[in-house]
Amino acid sequence: MTPKQIAITSTGAIVLGCLIAWLGTTTWLDSIGITVGGIGLVGVISAAFYAVGQSEDRERAADEAARRDRGTGPPV
């Protein structure tokens, strides 16, 4: 899954959790809603860190390719 797909799915979980907590009339439904929303929030934050990691990997790969094209090895 791409970070965008993870973020969209997680946002859906946040909305679902809010709806469950809002519509729920019992304490256990409130706790389930808060749990689902919290899991969605963790997913959104994770997607952001995953996107940053992917961009760093792409930049590192581009640097290595440029270094190979120049014929220089890794710094010693």
Predicted model as a PDB file, atoms N, CA, C, CB and O in Angstrom, pLDDT in the B-factor column:
MODEL        1                                                                  
ATOM      1  N   MET A   1       0.835  -1.181   0.000  1.00 88.00           N  
ATOM      2  CA  MET A   1       0.000   0.000   0.000  1.00 88.00           C  
ATOM      3  C   MET A   1       0.879   1.243   0.000  1.00 88.00           C  
ATOM      4  CB  MET A   1      -0.949  -0.001   1.210  1.00 88.00           C  
ATOM      5  O   MET A   1       1.943   1.270   0.619  1.00 88.00           O  
ATOM      6  N   THR A   2       0.430   2.238  -0.683  1.00 92.00           N  
ATOM      7  CA  THR A   2       1.156   3.495  -0.705  1.00 92.00           C  
ATOM      8  C   THR A   2       0.776   4.319   0.530  1.00 92.00           C  
ATOM      9  CB  THR A   2       0.858   4.282  -2.013  1.00 92.00           C  
ATOM     10  O   THR A   2      -0.264   4.081   1.145  1.00 92.00           O  
ATOM     11  N   PRO A   3       1.622   5.284   0.886  1.00 92.00           N  
ATOM     12  CA  PRO A   3       1.269   6.122   2.039  1.00 92.00           C  
ATOM     13  C   PRO A   3      -0.068   6.837   1.863  1.00 92.00           C  
ATOM     14  CB  PRO A   3       2.357   7.146   2.283  1.00 92.00           C  
ATOM     15  O   PRO A   3      -0.794   7.044   2.835  1.00 92.00           O  
ATOM     16  N   LYS A   4      -0.395   7.216   0.621  1.00 94.00           N  
ATOM     17  CA  LYS A   4      -1.671   7.885   0.373  1.00 94.00           C  
ATOM     18  C   LYS A   4      -2.838   6.956   0.685  1.00 94.00           C  
ATOM     19  CB  LYS A   4      -1.752   8.367  -1.082  1.00 94.00           C  
ATOM     20  O   LYS A   4      -3.820   7.373   1.300  1.00 94.00           O  
ATOM     21  N   GLN A   5      -2.733   5.692   0.262  1.00 95.00           N  
ATOM     22  CA  GLN A   5      -3.802   4.728   0.532  1.00 95.00           C  
ATOM     23  C   GLN A   5      -3.934   4.462   2.033  1.00 95.00           C  
ATOM     24  CB  GLN A   5      -3.537   3.410  -0.219  1.00 95.00           C  
ATOM     25  O   GLN A   5      -5.041   4.331   2.555  1.00 95.00           O  
ATOM     26  N   ILE A   6      -2.794   4.383   2.715  1.00 94.00           N  
ATOM     27  CA  ILE A   6      -2.824   4.161   4.161  1.00 94.00           C  
ATOM     28  C   ILE A   6      -3.484   5.340   4.859  1.00 94.00           C  
ATOM     29  CB  ILE A   6      -1.401   3.940   4.712  1.00 94.00           C  
ATOM     30  O   ILE A   6      -4.287   5.154   5.773  1.00 94.00           O  
ATOM     31  N   ALA A   7      -3.146   6.558   4.430  1.00 95.00           N  
ATOM     32  CA  ALA A   7      -3.726   7.752   5.047  1.00 95.00           C  
ATOM     33  C   ALA A   7      -5.236   7.827   4.806  1.00 95.00           C  
ATOM     34  CB  ALA A   7      -3.044   9.015   4.502  1.00 95.00           C  
ATOM     35  O   ALA A   7      -5.990   8.187   5.710  1.00 95.00           O  
ATOM     36  N   ILE A   8      -5.673   7.494   3.606  1.00 96.00           N  
ATOM     37  CA  ILE A   8      -7.110   7.529   3.303  1.00 96.00           C  
ATOM     38  C   ILE A   8      -7.862   6.489   4.126  1.00 96.00           C  
ATOM     39  CB  ILE A   8      -7.353   7.289   1.799  1.00 96.00           C  
ATOM     40  O   ILE A   8      -8.915   6.781   4.692  1.00 96.00           O  
ATOM     41  N   THR A   9      -7.318   5.277   4.190  1.00 96.00           N  
ATOM     42  CA  THR A   9      -7.953   4.222   4.981  1.00 96.00           C  
ATOM     43  C   THR A   9      -7.993   4.590   6.462  1.00 96.00           C  
ATOM     44  CB  THR A   9      -7.212   2.895   4.791  1.00 96.00           C  
ATOM     45  O   THR A   9      -8.994   4.361   7.141  1.00 96.00           O  
ATOM     46  N   SER A  10      -6.905   5.157   6.950  1.00 96.00           N  
ATOM     47  CA  SER A  10      -6.840   5.545   8.359  1.00 96.00           C  
ATOM     48  C   SER A  10      -7.799   6.678   8.669  1.00 96.00           C  
ATOM     49  CB  SER A  10      -5.423   5.952   8.732  1.00 96.00           C  
ATOM     50  O   SER A  10      -8.404   6.710   9.741  1.00 96.00           O  
ATOM     51  N   THR A  11      -7.940   7.609   7.733  1.00 96.00           N  
ATOM     52  CA  THR A  11      -8.906   8.694   7.931  1.00 96.00           C  
ATOM     53  C   THR A  11     -10.324   8.133   8.005  1.00 96.00           C  
ATOM     54  CB  THR A  11      -8.800   9.735   6.790  1.00 96.00           C  
ATOM     55  O   THR A  11     -11.148   8.601   8.790  1.00 96.00           O  
ATOM     56  N   GLY A  12     -10.594   7.133   7.185  1.00 97.00           N  
ATOM     57  CA  GLY A  12     -11.892   6.460   7.264  1.00 97.00           C  
ATOM     58  C   GLY A  12     -12.111   5.815   8.623  1.00 97.00           C  
ATOM     59  O   GLY A  12     -13.221   5.838   9.157  1.00 97.00           O  
ATOM     60  N   ALA A  13     -11.046   5.237   9.184  1.00 97.00           N  
ATOM     61  CA  ALA A  13     -11.155   4.628  10.512  1.00 97.00           C  
ATOM     62  C   ALA A  13     -11.418   5.694  11.578  1.00 97.00           C  
ATOM     63  CB  ALA A  13      -9.870   3.842  10.850  1.00 97.00           C  
ATOM     64  O   ALA A  13     -12.169   5.460  12.525  1.00 97.00           O  
ATOM     65  N   ILE A  14     -10.798   6.861  11.417  1.00 97.00           N  
ATOM     66  CA  ILE A  14     -11.045   7.951  12.374  1.00 97.00           C  
ATOM     67  C   ILE A  14     -12.507   8.379  12.312  1.00 97.00           C  
ATOM     68  CB  ILE A  14     -10.118   9.162  12.085  1.00 97.00           C  
ATOM     69  O   ILE A  14     -13.155   8.544  13.345  1.00 97.00           O  
ATOM     70  N   VAL A  15     -13.021   8.556  11.102  1.00 97.00           N  
ATOM     71  CA  VAL A  15     -14.425   8.966  10.942  1.00 97.00           C  
ATOM     72  C   VAL A  15     -15.354   7.899  11.499  1.00 97.00           C  
ATOM     73  CB  VAL A  15     -14.753   9.232   9.456  1.00 97.00           C  
ATOM     74  O   VAL A  15     -16.317   8.215  12.198  1.00 97.00           O  
ATOM     75  N   LEU A  16     -15.072   6.641  11.194  1.00 96.00           N  
ATOM     76  CA  LEU A  16     -15.900   5.548  11.707  1.00 96.00           C  
ATOM     77  C   LEU A  16     -15.872   5.510  13.233  1.00 96.00           C  
ATOM     78  CB  LEU A  16     -15.425   4.203  11.138  1.00 96.00           C  
ATOM     79  O   LEU A  16     -16.907   5.332  13.876  1.00 96.00           O  
ATOM     80  N   GLY A  17     -14.689   5.678  13.804  1.00 95.00           N  
ATOM     81  CA  GLY A  17     -14.585   5.688  15.259  1.00 95.00           C  
ATOM     82  C   GLY A  17     -15.371   6.825  15.890  1.00 95.00           C  
ATOM     83  O   GLY A  17     -16.015   6.649  16.924  1.00 95.00           O  
ATOM     84  N   CYS A  18     -15.311   8.000  15.255  1.00 95.00           N  
ATOM     85  CA  CYS A  18     -16.079   9.138  15.770  1.00 95.00           C  
ATOM     86  C   CYS A  18     -17.579   8.871  15.685  1.00 95.00           C  
ATOM     87  CB  CYS A  18     -15.728  10.417  14.993  1.00 95.00           C  
ATOM     88  O   CYS A  18     -18.330   9.204  16.602  1.00 95.00           O  
ATOM     89  N   LEU A  19     -18.008   8.268  14.582  1.00 95.00           N  
ATOM     90  CA  LEU A  19     -19.434   7.952  14.439  1.00 95.00           C  
ATOM     91  C   LEU A  19     -19.889   6.929  15.466  1.00 95.00           C  
ATOM     92  CB  LEU A  19     -19.724   7.434  13.036  1.00 95.00           C  
ATOM     93  O   LEU A  19     -20.968   7.060  16.045  1.00 95.00           O  
ATOM     94  N   ILE A  20     -19.067   5.909  15.692  1.00 94.00           N  
ATOM     95  CA  ILE A  20     -19.431   4.890  16.686  1.00 94.00           C  
ATOM     96  C   ILE A  20     -19.544   5.527  18.066  1.00 94.00           C  
ATOM     97  CB  ILE A  20     -18.389   3.739  16.708  1.00 94.00           C  
ATOM     98  O   ILE A  20     -20.497   5.267  18.801  1.00 94.00           O  
ATOM     99  N   ALA A  21     -18.565   6.366  18.416  1.00 92.00           N  
ATOM    100  CA  ALA A  21     -18.594   7.002  19.734  1.00 92.00           C  
ATOM    101  C   ALA A  21     -19.759   7.978  19.854  1.00 92.00           C  
ATOM    102  CB  ALA A  21     -17.275   7.728  20.001  1.00 92.00           C  
ATOM    103  O   ALA A  21     -20.355   8.108  20.923  1.00 92.00           O  
ATOM    104  N   TRP A  22     -20.085   8.664  18.760  1.00 93.00           N  
ATOM    105  CA  TRP A  22     -21.168   9.650  18.796  1.00 93.00           C  
ATOM    106  C   TRP A  22     -22.536   8.973  18.875  1.00 93.00           C  
ATOM    107  CB  TRP A  22     -21.104  10.554  17.562  1.00 93.00           C  
ATOM    108  O   TRP A  22     -23.402   9.402  19.637  1.00 93.00           O  
ATOM    109  N   LEU A  23     -22.726   7.914  18.086  1.00 92.00           N  
ATOM    110  CA  LEU A  23     -24.021   7.239  18.048  1.00 92.00           C  
ATOM    111  C   LEU A  23     -24.209   6.240  19.182  1.00 92.00           C  
ATOM    112  CB  LEU A  23     -24.187   6.536  16.732  1.00 92.00           C  
ATOM    113  O   LEU A  23     -25.335   5.885  19.528  1.00 92.00           O  
ATOM    114  N   GLY A  24     -23.101   5.791  19.755  1.00 86.00           N  
ATOM    115  CA  GLY A  24     -23.195   4.787  20.810  1.00 86.00           C  
ATOM    116  C   GLY A  24     -23.812   5.356  22.072  1.00 86.00           C  
ATOM    117  O   GLY A  24     -23.493   6.467  22.495  1.00 86.00           O  
ATOM    118  N   THR A  25     -24.693   4.583  22.661  1.00 87.00           N  
ATOM    119  CA  THR A  25     -25.366   5.037  23.882  1.00 87.00           C  
ATOM    120  C   THR A  25     -24.803   4.364  25.127  1.00 87.00           C  
ATOM    121  CB  THR A  25     -26.861   4.771  23.787  1.00 87.00           C  
ATOM    122  O   THR A  25     -25.155   4.722  26.250  1.00 87.00           O  
ATOM    123  N   THR A  26     -23.936   3.396  24.920  1.00 91.00           N  
ATOM    124  CA  THR A  26     -23.368   2.697  26.078  1.00 91.00           C  
ATOM    125  C   THR A  26     -21.873   2.973  26.160  1.00 91.00           C  
ATOM    126  CB  THR A  26     -23.634   1.169  25.990  1.00 91.00           C  
ATOM    127  O   THR A  26     -21.244   3.421  25.201  1.00 91.00           O  
ATOM    128  N   THR A  27     -21.336   2.697  27.316  1.00 93.00           N  
ATOM    129  CA  THR A  27     -19.916   2.951  27.548  1.00 93.00           C  
ATOM    130  C   THR A  27     -19.043   2.078  26.658  1.00 93.00           C  
ATOM    131  CB  THR A  27     -19.568   2.712  29.013  1.00 93.00           C  
ATOM    132  O   THR A  27     -18.013   2.542  26.169  1.00 93.00           O  
ATOM    133  N   TRP A  28     -19.426   0.832  26.437  1.00 93.00           N  
ATOM    134  CA  TRP A  28     -18.586  -0.045  25.637  1.00 93.00           C  
ATOM    135  C   TRP A  28     -18.547   0.403  24.185  1.00 93.00           C  
ATOM    136  CB  TRP A  28     -19.082  -1.479  25.729  1.00 93.00           C  
ATOM    137  O   TRP A  28     -17.521   0.233  23.526  1.00 93.00           O  
ATOM    138  N   LEU A  29     -19.632   0.970  23.664  1.00 93.00           N  
ATOM    139  CA  LEU A  29     -19.601   1.508  22.302  1.00 93.00           C  
ATOM    140  C   LEU A  29     -18.711   2.746  22.222  1.00 93.00           C  
ATOM    141  CB  LEU A  29     -21.020   1.849  21.829  1.00 93.00           C  
ATOM    142  O   LEU A  29     -18.011   2.949  21.230  1.00 93.00           O  
ATOM    143  N   ASP A  30     -18.742   3.570  23.267  1.00 93.00           N  
ATOM    144  CA  ASP A  30     -17.840   4.721  23.308  1.00 93.00           C  
ATOM    145  C   ASP A  30     -16.384   4.268  23.288  1.00 93.00           C  
ATOM    146  CB  ASP A  30     -18.112   5.574  24.557  1.00 93.00           C  
ATOM    147  O   ASP A  30     -15.559   4.836  22.573  1.00 93.00           O  
ATOM    148  N   SER A  31     -16.080   3.253  24.069  1.00 94.00           N  
ATOM    149  CA  SER A  31     -14.696   2.786  24.129  1.00 94.00           C  
ATOM    150  C   SER A  31     -14.266   2.149  22.806  1.00 94.00           C  
ATOM    151  CB  SER A  31     -14.524   1.783  25.274  1.00 94.00           C  
ATOM    152  O   SER A  31     -13.114   2.297  22.399  1.00 94.00           O  
ATOM    153  N   ILE A  32     -15.160   1.455  22.142  1.00 95.00           N  
ATOM    154  CA  ILE A  32     -14.834   0.891  20.828  1.00 95.00           C  
ATOM    155  C   ILE A  32     -14.605   2.014  19.818  1.00 95.00           C  
ATOM    156  CB  ILE A  32     -15.965  -0.053  20.339  1.00 95.00           C  
ATOM    157  O   ILE A  32     -13.676   1.944  19.014  1.00 95.00           O  
ATOM    158  N   GLY A  33     -15.438   3.037  19.855  1.00 95.00           N  
ATOM    159  CA  GLY A  33     -15.270   4.170  18.954  1.00 95.00           C  
ATOM    160  C   GLY A  33     -13.964   4.895  19.175  1.00 95.00           C  
ATOM    161  O   GLY A  33     -13.284   5.259  18.216  1.00 95.00           O  
ATOM    162  N   ILE A  34     -13.607   5.108  20.427  1.00 95.00           N  
ATOM    163  CA  ILE A  34     -12.340   5.766  20.741  1.00 95.00           C  
ATOM    164  C   ILE A  34     -11.165   4.905  20.285  1.00 95.00           C  
ATOM    165  CB  ILE A  34     -12.237   6.054  22.252  1.00 95.00           C  
ATOM    166  O   ILE A  34     -10.172   5.427  19.778  1.00 95.00           O  
ATOM    167  N   THR A  35     -11.274   3.593  20.462  1.00 96.00           N  
ATOM    168  CA  THR A  35     -10.208   2.686  20.044  1.00 96.00           C  
ATOM    169  C   THR A  35     -10.038   2.704  18.532  1.00 96.00           C  
ATOM    170  CB  THR A  35     -10.496   1.263  20.523  1.00 96.00           C  
ATOM    171  O   THR A  35      -8.915   2.798  18.038  1.00 96.00           O  
ATOM    172  N   VAL A  36     -11.133   2.617  17.796  1.00 96.00           N  
ATOM    173  CA  VAL A  36     -11.065   2.624  16.333  1.00 96.00           C  
ATOM    174  C   VAL A  36     -10.499   3.959  15.841  1.00 96.00           C  
ATOM    175  CB  VAL A  36     -12.468   2.368  15.716  1.00 96.00           C  
ATOM    176  O   VAL A  36      -9.658   3.985  14.943  1.00 96.00           O  
ATOM    177  N   GLY A  37     -10.957   5.058  16.425  1.00 96.00           N  
ATOM    178  CA  GLY A  37     -10.432   6.369  16.051  1.00 96.00           C  
ATOM    179  C   GLY A  37      -8.957   6.512  16.372  1.00 96.00           C  
ATOM    180  O   GLY A  37      -8.206   7.101  15.594  1.00 96.00           O  
ATOM    181  N   GLY A  38      -8.539   5.984  17.500  1.00 97.00           N  
ATOM    182  CA  GLY A  38      -7.124   6.035  17.882  1.00 97.00           C  
ATOM    183  C   GLY A  38      -6.245   5.228  16.947  1.00 97.00           C  
ATOM    184  O   GLY A  38      -5.143   5.649  16.595  1.00 97.00           O  
ATOM    185  N   ILE A  39      -6.735   4.072  16.549  1.00 97.00           N  
ATOM    186  CA  ILE A  39      -5.988   3.254  15.589  1.00 97.00           C  
ATOM    187  C   ILE A  39      -5.867   3.996  14.255  1.00 97.00           C  
ATOM    188  CB  ILE A  39      -6.681   1.876  15.384  1.00 97.00           C  
ATOM    189  O   ILE A  39      -4.819   3.954  13.609  1.00 97.00           O  
ATOM    190  N   GLY A  40      -6.938   4.672  13.850  1.00 97.00           N  
ATOM    191  CA  GLY A  40      -6.886   5.461  12.625  1.00 97.00           C  
ATOM    192  C   GLY A  40      -5.880   6.592  12.722  1.00 97.00           C  
ATOM    193  O   GLY A  40      -5.165   6.872  11.760  1.00 97.00           O  
ATOM    194  N   LEU A  41      -5.819   7.248  13.879  1.00 97.00           N  
ATOM    195  CA  LEU A  41      -4.859   8.330  14.076  1.00 97.00           C  
ATOM    196  C   LEU A  41      -3.427   7.816  14.003  1.00 97.00           C  
ATOM    197  CB  LEU A  41      -5.100   9.018  15.417  1.00 97.00           C  
ATOM    198  O   LEU A  41      -2.564   8.458  13.404  1.00 97.00           O  
ATOM    199  N   VAL A  42      -3.178   6.681  14.601  1.00 97.00           N  
ATOM    200  CA  VAL A  42      -1.846   6.070  14.506  1.00 97.00           C  
ATOM    201  C   VAL A  42      -1.519   5.750  13.050  1.00 97.00           C  
ATOM    202  CB  VAL A  42      -1.766   4.785  15.371  1.00 97.00           C  
ATOM    203  O   VAL A  42      -0.380   5.922  12.616  1.00 97.00           O  
ATOM    204  N   GLY A  43      -2.509   5.288  12.298  1.00 96.00           N  
ATOM    205  CA  GLY A  43      -2.296   4.992  10.880  1.00 96.00           C  
ATOM    206  C   GLY A  43      -1.927   6.220  10.071  1.00 96.00           C  
ATOM    207  O   GLY A  43      -1.056   6.152   9.204  1.00 96.00           O  
ATOM    208  N   VAL A  44      -2.581   7.349  10.344  1.00 97.00           N  
ATOM    209  CA  VAL A  44      -2.273   8.584   9.625  1.00 97.00           C  
ATOM    210  C   VAL A  44      -0.842   9.037   9.919  1.00 97.00           C  
ATOM    211  CB  VAL A  44      -3.273   9.694  10.005  1.00 97.00           C  
ATOM    212  O   VAL A  44      -0.107   9.420   9.009  1.00 97.00           O  
ATOM    213  N   ILE A  45      -0.457   8.992  11.178  1.00 97.00           N  
ATOM    214  CA  ILE A  45       0.907   9.390  11.554  1.00 97.00           C  
ATOM    215  C   ILE A  45       1.922   8.426  10.948  1.00 97.00           C  
ATOM    216  CB  ILE A  45       1.063   9.432  13.096  1.00 97.00           C  
ATOM    217  O   ILE A  45       2.973   8.853  10.469  1.00 97.00           O  
ATOM    218  N   SER A  46       1.618   7.147  10.966  1.00 97.00           N  
ATOM    219  CA  SER A  46       2.517   6.156  10.366  1.00 97.00           C  
ATOM    220  C   SER A  46       2.676   6.375   8.869  1.00 97.00           C  
ATOM    221  CB  SER A  46       2.001   4.746  10.627  1.00 97.00           C  
ATOM    222  O   SER A  46       3.774   6.224   8.333  1.00 97.00           O  
ATOM    223  N   ALA A  47       1.597   6.728   8.193  1.00 96.00           N  
ATOM    224  CA  ALA A  47       1.655   6.991   6.755  1.00 96.00           C  
ATOM    225  C   ALA A  47       2.569   8.167   6.458  1.00 96.00           C  
ATOM    226  CB  ALA A  47       0.254   7.259   6.198  1.00 96.00           C  
ATOM    227  O   ALA A  47       3.300   8.153   5.468  1.00 96.00           O  
ATOM    228  N   ALA A  48       2.532   9.186   7.309  1.00 96.00           N  
ATOM    229  CA  ALA A  48       3.412  10.337   7.114  1.00 96.00           C  
ATOM    230  C   ALA A  48       4.877   9.928   7.255  1.00 96.00           C  
ATOM    231  CB  ALA A  48       3.073  11.452   8.119  1.00 96.00           C  
ATOM    232  O   ALA A  48       5.703  10.311   6.427  1.00 96.00           O  
ATOM    233  N   PHE A  49       5.206   9.165   8.276  1.00 97.00           N  
ATOM    234  CA  PHE A  49       6.585   8.719   8.455  1.00 97.00           C  
ATOM    235  C   PHE A  49       7.021   7.774   7.332  1.00 97.00           C  
ATOM    236  CB  PHE A  49       6.743   8.029   9.810  1.00 97.00           C  
ATOM    237  O   PHE A  49       8.175   7.802   6.906  1.00 97.00           O  
ATOM    238  N   TYR A  50       6.101   6.943   6.859  1.00 96.00           N  
ATOM    239  CA  TYR A  50       6.390   6.033   5.748  1.00 96.00           C  
ATOM    240  C   TYR A  50       6.698   6.818   4.479  1.00 96.00           C  
ATOM    241  CB  TYR A  50       5.206   5.077   5.508  1.00 96.00           C  
ATOM    242  O   TYR A  50       7.612   6.464   3.734  1.00 96.00           O  
ATOM    243  N   ALA A  51       5.940   7.884   4.229  1.00 96.00           N  
ATOM    244  CA  ALA A  51       6.183   8.720   3.044  1.00 96.00           C  
ATOM    245  C   ALA A  51       7.544   9.396   3.129  1.00 96.00           C  
ATOM    246  CB  ALA A  51       5.075   9.782   2.892  1.00 96.00           C  
ATOM    247  O   ALA A  51       8.258   9.480   2.129  1.00 96.00           O  
ATOM    248  N   VAL A  52       7.908   9.874   4.301  1.00 96.00           N  
ATOM    249  CA  VAL A  52       9.221  10.503   4.478  1.00 96.00           C  
ATOM    250  C   VAL A  52      10.325   9.480   4.243  1.00 96.00           C  
ATOM    251  CB  VAL A  52       9.350  11.119   5.894  1.00 96.00           C  
ATOM    252  O   VAL A  52      11.318   9.778   3.579  1.00 96.00           O  
ATOM    253  N   GLY A  53      10.160   8.289   4.778  1.00 95.00           N  
ATOM    254  CA  GLY A  53      11.157   7.236   4.582  1.00 95.00           C  
ATOM    255  C   GLY A  53      11.319   6.856   3.121  1.00 95.00           C  
ATOM    256  O   GLY A  53      12.437   6.633   2.656  1.00 95.00           O  
ATOM    257  N   GLN A  54      10.212   6.779   2.395  1.00 95.00           N  
ATOM    258  CA  GLN A  54      10.294   6.455   0.970  1.00 95.00           C  
ATOM    259  C   GLN A  54      11.018   7.546   0.198  1.00 95.00           C  
ATOM    260  CB  GLN A  54       8.898   6.246   0.388  1.00 95.00           C  
ATOM    261  O   GLN A  54      11.813   7.246  -0.694  1.00 95.00           O  
ATOM    262  N   SER A  55      10.756   8.812   0.527  1.00 94.00           N  
ATOM    263  CA  SER A  55      11.437   9.896  -0.195  1.00 94.00           C  
ATOM    264  C   SER A  55      12.931   9.885   0.114  1.00 94.00           C  
ATOM    265  CB  SER A  55      10.826  11.268   0.176  1.00 94.00           C  
ATOM    266  O   SER A  55      13.740  10.178  -0.766  1.00 94.00           O  
ATOM    267  N   GLU A  56      13.307   9.555   1.340  1.00 95.00           N  
ATOM    268  CA  GLU A  56      14.730   9.456   1.677  1.00 95.00           C  
ATOM    269  C   GLU A  56      15.377   8.300   0.920  1.00 95.00           C  
ATOM    270  CB  GLU A  56      14.918   9.271   3.199  1.00 95.00           C  
ATOM    271  O   GLU A  56      16.511   8.426   0.459  1.00 95.00           O  
ATOM    272  N   ASP A  57      14.680   7.186   0.786  1.00 93.00           N  
ATOM    273  CA  ASP A  57      15.215   6.053   0.027  1.00 93.00           C  
ATOM    274  C   ASP A  57      15.409   6.408  -1.442  1.00 93.00           C  
ATOM    275  CB  ASP A  57      14.288   4.844   0.153  1.00 93.00           C  
ATOM    276  O   ASP A  57      16.415   6.035  -2.046  1.00 93.00           O  
ATOM    277  N   ARG A  58      14.445   7.130  -2.020  1.00 93.00           N  
ATOM    278  CA  ARG A  58      14.576   7.554  -3.422  1.00 93.00           C  
ATOM    279  C   ARG A  58      15.757   8.503  -3.599  1.00 93.00           C  
ATOM    280  CB  ARG A  58      13.280   8.232  -3.905  1.00 93.00           C  
ATOM    281  O   ARG A  58      16.502   8.401  -4.573  1.00 93.00           O  
ATOM    282  N   GLU A  59      15.922   9.422  -2.658  1.00 94.00           N  
ATOM    283  CA  GLU A  59      17.035  10.366  -2.741  1.00 94.00           C  
ATOM    284  C   GLU A  59      18.370   9.638  -2.617  1.00 94.00           C  
ATOM    285  CB  GLU A  59      16.913  11.440  -1.648  1.00 94.00           C  
ATOM    286  O   GLU A  59      19.319   9.953  -3.336  1.00 94.00           O  
ATOM    287  N   ARG A  60      18.447   8.676  -1.717  1.00 93.00           N  
ATOM    288  CA  ARG A  60      19.675   7.894  -1.542  1.00 93.00           C  
ATOM    289  C   ARG A  60      19.990   7.097  -2.802  1.00 93.00           C  
ATOM    290  CB  ARG A  60      19.548   6.947  -0.333  1.00 93.00           C  
ATOM    291  O   ARG A  60      21.149   7.009  -3.206  1.00 93.00           O  
ATOM    292  N   ALA A  61      18.971   6.518  -3.423  1.00 91.00           N  
ATOM    293  CA  ALA A  61      19.186   5.756  -4.661  1.00 91.00           C  
ATOM    294  C   ALA A  61      19.645   6.671  -5.794  1.00 91.00           C  
ATOM    295  CB  ALA A  61      17.896   5.018  -5.070  1.00 91.00           C  
ATOM    296  O   ALA A  61      20.505   6.290  -6.588  1.00 91.00           O  
ATOM    297  N   ALA A  62      19.079   7.872  -5.873  1.00 90.00           N  
ATOM    298  CA  ALA A  62      19.501   8.823  -6.911  1.00 90.00           C  
ATOM    299  C   ALA A  62      20.937   9.264  -6.685  1.00 90.00           C  
ATOM    300  CB  ALA A  62      18.573  10.049  -6.937  1.00 90.00           C  
ATOM    301  O   ALA A  62      21.689   9.420  -7.647  1.00 90.00           O  
ATOM    302  N   ASP A  63      21.332   9.468  -5.437  1.00 90.00           N  
ATOM    303  CA  ASP A  63      22.717   9.839  -5.134  1.00 90.00           C  
ATOM    304  C   ASP A  63      23.681   8.725  -5.519  1.00 90.00           C  
ATOM    305  CB  ASP A  63      22.869  10.170  -3.647  1.00 90.00           C  
ATOM    306  O   ASP A  63      24.751   8.985  -6.070  1.00 90.00           O  
ATOM    307  N   GLU A  64      23.300   7.488  -5.228  1.00 89.00           N  
ATOM    308  CA  GLU A  64      24.161   6.358  -5.591  1.00 89.00           C  
ATOM    309  C   GLU A  64      24.287   6.228  -7.100  1.00 89.00           C  
ATOM    310  CB  GLU A  64      23.615   5.056  -5.000  1.00 89.00           C  
ATOM    311  O   GLU A  64      25.372   5.945  -7.608  1.00 89.00           O  
ATOM    312  N   ALA A  65      23.188   6.432  -7.826  1.00 87.00           N  
ATOM    313  CA  ALA A  65      23.231   6.355  -9.286  1.00 87.00           C  
ATOM    314  C   ALA A  65      24.110   7.461  -9.853  1.00 87.00           C  
ATOM    315  CB  ALA A  65      21.815   6.447  -9.876  1.00 87.00           C  
ATOM    316  O   ALA A  65      24.875   7.218 -10.786  1.00 87.00           O  
ATOM    317  N   ALA A  66      24.017   8.658  -9.314  1.00 86.00           N  
ATOM    318  CA  ALA A  66      24.856   9.766  -9.779  1.00 86.00           C  
ATOM    319  C   ALA A  66      26.316   9.493  -9.474  1.00 86.00           C  
ATOM    320  CB  ALA A  66      24.419  11.090  -9.132  1.00 86.00           C  
ATOM    321  O   ALA A  66      27.189   9.812 -10.281  1.00 86.00           O  
ATOM    322  N   ARG A  67      26.589   8.910  -8.328  1.00 84.00           N  
ATOM    323  CA  ARG A  67      27.968   8.590  -7.954  1.00 84.00           C  
ATOM    324  C   ARG A  67      28.534   7.523  -8.895  1.00 84.00           C  
ATOM    325  CB  ARG A  67      28.038   8.106  -6.479  1.00 84.00           C  
ATOM    326  O   ARG A  67      29.696   7.597  -9.293  1.00 84.00           O  
ATOM    327  N   ARG A  68      27.706   6.524  -9.252  1.00 83.00           N  
ATOM    328  CA  ARG A  68      28.162   5.486 -10.184  1.00 83.00           C  
ATOM    329  C   ARG A  68      28.424   6.069 -11.561  1.00 83.00           C  
ATOM    330  CB  ARG A  68      27.130   4.358 -10.282  1.00 83.00           C  
ATOM    331  O   ARG A  68      29.380   5.680 -12.232  1.00 83.00           O  
ATOM    332  N   ASP A  69      27.574   7.006 -11.989  1.00 82.00           N  
ATOM    333  CA  ASP A  69      27.762   7.626 -13.300  1.00 82.00           C  
ATOM    334  C   ASP A  69      29.048   8.448 -13.345  1.00 82.00           C  
ATOM    335  CB  ASP A  69      26.562   8.512 -13.645  1.00 82.00           C  
ATOM    336  O   ASP A  69      29.693   8.525 -14.391  1.00 82.00           O  
ATOM    337  N   ARG A  70      29.423   9.050 -12.246  1.00 79.00           N  
ATOM    338  CA  ARG A  70      30.663   9.835 -12.185  1.00 79.00           C  
ATOM    339  C   ARG A  70      31.887   8.946 -12.029  1.00 79.00           C  
ATOM    340  CB  ARG A  70      30.602  10.830 -11.032  1.00 79.00           C  
ATOM    341  O   ARG A  70      33.014   9.367 -12.290  1.00 79.00           O  
ATOM    342  N   GLY A  71      31.650   7.713 -11.601  1.00 72.00           N  
ATOM    343  CA  GLY A  71      32.756   6.773 -11.452  1.00 72.00           C  
ATOM    344  C   GLY A  71      33.445   6.890 -10.103  1.00 72.00           C  
ATOM    345  O   GLY A  71      34.550   6.375  -9.933  1.00 72.00           O  
ATOM    346  N   THR A  72      32.832   7.539  -9.163  1.00 64.00           N  
ATOM    347  CA  THR A  72      33.417   7.630  -7.836  1.00 64.00           C  
ATOM    348  C   THR A  72      32.711   6.669  -6.909  1.00 64.00           C  
ATOM    349  CB  THR A  72      33.338   9.061  -7.294  1.00 64.00           C  
ATOM    350  O   THR A  72      31.513   6.423  -7.045  1.00 64.00           O  
ATOM    351  N   GLY A  73      33.434   6.143  -5.995  1.00 59.00           N  
ATOM    352  CA  GLY A  73      32.865   5.206  -5.040  1.00 59.00           C  
ATOM    353  C   GLY A  73      32.315   5.941  -3.839  1.00 59.00           C  
ATOM    354  O   GLY A  73      32.257   7.171  -3.812  1.00 59.00           O  
ATOM    355  N   PRO A  74      31.919   5.176  -2.860  1.00 61.00           N  
ATOM    356  CA  PRO A  74      31.417   5.818  -1.637  1.00 61.00           C  
ATOM    357  C   PRO A  74      32.560   6.548  -0.926  1.00 61.00           C  
ATOM    358  CB  PRO A  74      30.767   4.764  -0.686  1.00 61.00           C  
ATOM    359  O   PRO A  74      33.720   6.155  -1.057  1.00 61.00           O  
ATOM    360  N   PRO A  75      32.248   7.588  -0.188  1.00 61.00           N  
ATOM    361  CA  PRO A  75      33.308   8.311   0.504  1.00 61.00           C  
ATOM    362  C   PRO A  75      33.996   7.427   1.524  1.00 61.00           C  
ATOM    363  CB  PRO A  75      32.752   9.550   1.182  1.00 61.00           C  
ATOM    364  O   PRO A  75      33.363   6.585   2.160  1.00 61.00           O  
ATOM    365  N   VAL A  76      35.281   7.621   1.673  1.00 56.00           N  
ATOM    366  CA  VAL A  76      36.063   6.785   2.586  1.00 56.00           C  
ATOM    367  C   VAL A  76      36.272   7.487   3.894  1.00 56.00           C  
ATOM    368  CB  VAL A  76      37.406   6.415   1.976  1.00 56.00           C  
ATOM    369  O   VAL A  76      36.910   6.939   4.793  1.00 56.00           O  
TER     370      VAL A  76                                                      
ENDMDL                                                                          
END                                                                             
